[in-house]
Amino acid sequence: MKVYAPAKVNLALDVIGKNEQGYHDLDMIMAPVSLYNIVDITRADQTKIACTNGKIPDDNATKKMVQVLKDRYDISNYEISIEEHIPMQAGLAGASANAAAVLKAINDIDGLQLTIDEMILLGKKVGADVPFCVVNKYARVQGIGEKIRKIECDWKFPILLVKPEQGVSTPEAFVTWHALDPLHPNLDILEKALIYQDLPFYVTHMGNALQPAAFQLVPALEALKADMEAFELYVMMTGSGSTMMGFGSKENLMQAQKELAKKYPFVKIVTVG
């Protein structure tokens, strides 16, 4: 059985503060994009997981997801092969997307009859982005990723994703965020702009609270932003990773993709929604 594991982008991100457990409470607008890994999953005598990027580490999200299911249900063993197209450590939730895709596939194959809410709770045990990857629709995502409210929006539009070689450490980004003047984008008006499909308003008000911290940690990101803006694109980082998103006309996106592919390892136009 082959299933798709779509990447996600954070179209907006605010850091609210820390909760009683010491985790950062977030307020985000997330959306799936037309970039995905392909997961081939079949019943087998013993569970094996392989991917095109090489050895699967012990803390891999797919491994964790299978173990969470084994601890709770009498499920089959599976051979899982992941064809990876989502770059790693990019803020695009590739590992979480794989875990969510495997959760949904095992639910279908083994007939567990889990609801979306039940899968969200299981996904939360594996990683903060897994619950959204289970939902895989425009959504307002809060808490540490477990509070999800779908946004009624069927808008589809292109963006350019560009990832440099360098990554961003999420823990270091949060530490640096505390040391800077906080940026707090208004997600309520941004959500309305999405619903009304008002891109000019959206791009002039969008924000990612972690972007200033990421720029301080990885100065090359600010240079990348300038490279993209040279093509008349509006640019923002997605999530806490190092991928930058470019918004603009299709012609400008295509021109930027052609030129920036000469300089950066991952450059791709994808569709949001």
Salt bridges, closest charged atoms under 4 A:
ASP14 OD1 - HIS184 ND1 2.64
ASP27 OD1 - ARG140 NE 2.77
ASP58 OD1 - LYS63 NZ 3.53
GLU83 OE2 - HIS85 NE2 2.75
ASP110 OD1 - ARG43 NH2 3.05
ASP129 OD2 - LYS8 NZ 3.99
ASP188 OD1 - ARG140 NH2 2.99
GLU191 OE1 - ARG140 NH1 2.70
GLU191 OE2 - ARG149 NH1 2.91
ASP227 OD2 - LYS263 NZ 2.83
GLU229 OE2 - LYS225 NZ 2.52
GLU259 OE1 - LYS262 NZ 3.11
